[in-house]
Amino acid sequence: MAFSLLFTAPAFADEARPWSASPAPTAEGETQHWGYIESIGPEHWGELPGASACAQGHSETPIALETRGAIPDTHLAPYFQYRPSHVHMVNNGHTVEFTYDAGSSVRVNGREYTLAQFHFHTPSEHTEDGKRFPLEMHLVHKDSNGGVVVVGVFIKEGEPNRVLDAAFSHLPHDPGAHSDLEHGFINAAALLPREQAYFQYQGSLTTPPCTEGVEWFVMTKPIEMSDAQIAAFQRLPYLNPNSRSLQPLNGRTVYLHTASR
């Protein structure tokens, strides 16, 4: 199969990979092949060894987020404790992943989850009241027991994003490429919308093995990037699109927290 249709990658999802000691082998001890188009696309992920949840799971992500159907949330909002990080980027053939320096976290229900990385999908994986955005950012956190919290942020076309400007001018172009900006720093706190209203629900990883039990917080307000910045990501080979299709809600409750912090 042509390389344009096939990526070789560890069996772990982009959301989970940074905490995996080693790639999970197939029965033959080889890495798994998956992507977003044709015979390796999301419709076939459930055929991968260990990824049956991609086809048979009942709490999968992404979903269609609807303001009207969401339940008002009165729980304590997540508490973000983000510090600046060096800029470490890798194009893993599925997205561009920004590995985050140690020391940043989010507190959810009294538990601390460390920010390990963030990455991007185009177009957005979730929809909000039927609207799909050109990009969606996922900030991925994990606690000491393996629990995962993902914070989703929609990105719309607008003013240039100063926080991401230098990084998006030096995105690693090809699968396997790395890019570290010397003296470059990013503070993830500046990537969150000023008004931190959000949807919250129980879901899964959005890439193989589509593991469930992930706590999702998706911000209702998008942040902005310029058309040129968005296009810089969308022009990368094999990454447009890199979004999983919407999954059934299957009776799950979606909460809506409207109070800003």
CORPE-V424450 format. One record per residue. RES is the residue in one small letter. SS is DSSP state (hx for helix, st for strand, lp for the rest). PHI is phi as a letter, one per 40 degrees, with the letter a starting at -180 (* if undefined). Layout:
res=RES ss=SS phi=PHI
res=RES ss=SS phi=PHI
//
This chain:
res=m ss=lp phi=*
res=a ss=lp phi=c
res=f ss=hx phi=c
res=s ss=hx phi=c
res=l ss=hx phi=b
res=l ss=lp phi=a
res=f ss=lp phi=b
res=t ss=st phi=b
res=a ss=st phi=a
res=p ss=lp phi=d
res=a ss=lp phi=c
res=f ss=lp phi=c
res=a ss=lp phi=c
res=d ss=lp phi=d
res=e ss=lp phi=c
res=a ss=lp phi=b
res=r ss=hx phi=d
res=p ss=hx phi=c
res=w ss=hx phi=b
res=s ss=lp phi=c
res=a ss=lp phi=c
res=s ss=lp phi=a
res=p ss=lp phi=c
res=a ss=lp phi=c
res=p ss=lp phi=c
res=t ss=lp phi=c
res=a ss=lp phi=d
res=e ss=lp phi=c
res=g ss=lp phi=g
res=e ss=lp phi=b
res=t ss=lp phi=c
res=q ss=st phi=c
res=h ss=st phi=b
res=w ss=lp phi=a
res=g ss=lp phi=a
res=y ss=lp phi=b
res=i ss=lp phi=b
res=e ss=hx phi=f
res=s ss=hx phi=c
res=i ss=hx phi=b
res=g ss=lp phi=c
res=p ss=hx phi=d
res=e ss=hx phi=c
res=h ss=hx phi=b
res=w ss=hx phi=c
res=g ss=hx phi=c
res=e ss=hx phi=c
res=l ss=lp phi=c
res=p ss=lp phi=d
res=g ss=lp phi=g
res=a ss=lp phi=b
res=s ss=lp phi=c
res=a ss=hx phi=c
res=c ss=hx phi=c
res=a ss=hx phi=b
res=q ss=hx phi=b
res=g ss=lp phi=c
res=h ss=lp phi=b
res=s ss=lp phi=b
res=e ss=lp phi=c
res=t ss=lp phi=b
res=p ss=lp phi=c
res=i ss=lp phi=b
res=a ss=st phi=c
res=l ss=st phi=c
res=e ss=lp phi=b
res=t ss=lp phi=d
res=r ss=lp phi=c
res=g ss=lp phi=c
res=a ss=lp phi=c
res=i ss=st phi=c
res=p ss=st phi=d
res=d ss=lp phi=b
res=t ss=lp phi=b
res=h ss=lp phi=c
res=l ss=lp phi=c
res=a ss=lp phi=c
res=p ss=lp phi=d
res=y ss=st phi=b
res=f ss=st phi=c
res=q ss=st phi=b
res=y ss=lp phi=b
res=r ss=lp phi=b
res=p ss=st phi=c
res=s ss=st phi=b
res=h ss=st phi=d
res=v ss=st phi=c
res=h ss=st phi=b
res=m ss=st phi=b
res=v ss=st phi=b
res=n ss=st phi=c
res=n ss=lp phi=c
res=g ss=lp phi=g
res=h ss=lp phi=b
res=t ss=lp phi=a
res=v ss=st phi=b
res=e ss=st phi=b
res=f ss=st phi=b
res=t ss=st phi=c
res=y ss=lp phi=b
res=d ss=lp phi=c
res=a ss=lp phi=c
res=g ss=lp phi=h
res=s ss=lp phi=b
res=s ss=st phi=a
res=v ss=st phi=b
res=r ss=st phi=b
res=v ss=st phi=b
res=n ss=lp phi=f
res=g ss=lp phi=g
res=r ss=st phi=b
res=e ss=st phi=c
res=y ss=st phi=b
res=t ss=st phi=c
res=l ss=st phi=c
res=a ss=st phi=b
res=q ss=st phi=a
res=f ss=st phi=b
res=h ss=st phi=a
res=f ss=st phi=b
res=h ss=st phi=b
res=t ss=lp phi=b
res=p ss=lp phi=c
res=s ss=lp phi=d
res=e ss=lp phi=c
res=h ss=lp phi=c
res=t ss=st phi=b
res=e ss=st phi=b
res=d ss=lp phi=f
res=g ss=lp phi=g
res=k ss=st phi=c
res=r ss=lp phi=b
res=f ss=lp phi=b
res=p ss=lp phi=c
res=l ss=st phi=b
res=e ss=st phi=b
res=m ss=st phi=b
res=h ss=st phi=b
res=l ss=st phi=c
res=v ss=st phi=b
res=h ss=st phi=b
res=k ss=st phi=a
res=d ss=lp phi=c
res=s ss=lp phi=c
res=n ss=lp phi=b
res=g ss=lp phi=g
res=g ss=lp phi=c
res=v ss=st phi=b
res=v ss=st phi=b
res=v ss=st phi=b
res=v ss=st phi=b
res=g ss=st phi=c
res=v ss=st phi=b
res=f ss=st phi=c
res=i ss=st phi=b
res=k ss=st phi=b
res=e ss=st phi=c
res=g ss=lp phi=a
res=e ss=lp phi=c
res=p ss=lp phi=d
res=n ss=lp phi=c
res=r ss=lp phi=c
res=v ss=lp phi=c
res=l ss=lp phi=b
res=d ss=hx phi=d
res=a ss=hx phi=c
res=a ss=hx phi=c
res=f ss=hx phi=c
res=s ss=lp phi=c
res=h ss=lp phi=b
res=l ss=lp phi=c
res=p ss=lp phi=c
res=h ss=lp phi=c
res=d ss=lp phi=b
res=p ss=lp phi=d
res=g ss=lp phi=g
res=a ss=lp phi=c
res=h ss=st phi=b
res=s ss=st phi=a
res=d ss=st phi=b
res=l ss=st phi=c
res=e ss=st phi=c
res=h ss=st phi=g
res=g ss=st phi=c
res=f ss=st phi=b
res=i ss=st phi=b
res=n ss=st phi=b
res=a ss=hx phi=c
res=a ss=hx phi=d
res=a ss=hx phi=c
res=l ss=hx phi=c
res=l ss=lp phi=c
res=p ss=lp phi=c
res=r ss=lp phi=c
res=e ss=lp phi=c
res=q ss=lp phi=c
res=a ss=lp phi=c
res=y ss=st phi=a
res=f ss=st phi=c
res=q ss=st phi=b
res=y ss=st phi=a
res=q ss=st phi=c
res=g ss=st phi=a
res=s ss=st phi=a
res=l ss=lp phi=c
res=t ss=lp phi=c
res=t ss=lp phi=b
res=p ss=lp phi=d
res=p ss=lp phi=c
res=c ss=lp phi=f
res=t ss=lp phi=d
res=e ss=st phi=c
res=g ss=st phi=g
res=v ss=st phi=c
res=e ss=st phi=c
res=w ss=st phi=b
res=f ss=st phi=b
res=v ss=st phi=b
res=m ss=st phi=c
res=t ss=lp phi=c
res=k ss=lp phi=c
res=p ss=lp phi=c
res=i ss=st phi=c
res=e ss=st phi=b
res=m ss=st phi=b
res=s ss=lp phi=c
res=d ss=hx phi=d
res=a ss=hx phi=c
res=q ss=hx phi=c
res=i ss=hx phi=c
res=a ss=hx phi=c
res=a ss=hx phi=c
res=f ss=hx phi=c
res=q ss=hx phi=c
res=r ss=lp phi=c
res=l ss=lp phi=c
res=p ss=lp phi=d
res=y ss=lp phi=g
res=l ss=lp phi=b
res=n ss=lp phi=b
res=p ss=lp phi=c
res=n ss=lp phi=b
res=s ss=lp phi=b
res=r ss=lp phi=c
res=s ss=lp phi=c
res=l ss=lp phi=c
res=q ss=lp phi=b
res=p ss=lp phi=c
res=l ss=lp phi=c
res=n ss=lp phi=f
res=g ss=lp phi=g
res=r ss=lp phi=c
res=t ss=lp phi=c
res=v ss=lp phi=b
res=y ss=st phi=c
res=l ss=st phi=b
res=h ss=st phi=b
res=t ss=lp phi=b
res=a ss=lp phi=c
res=s ss=lp phi=c
res=r ss=lp phi=b
//
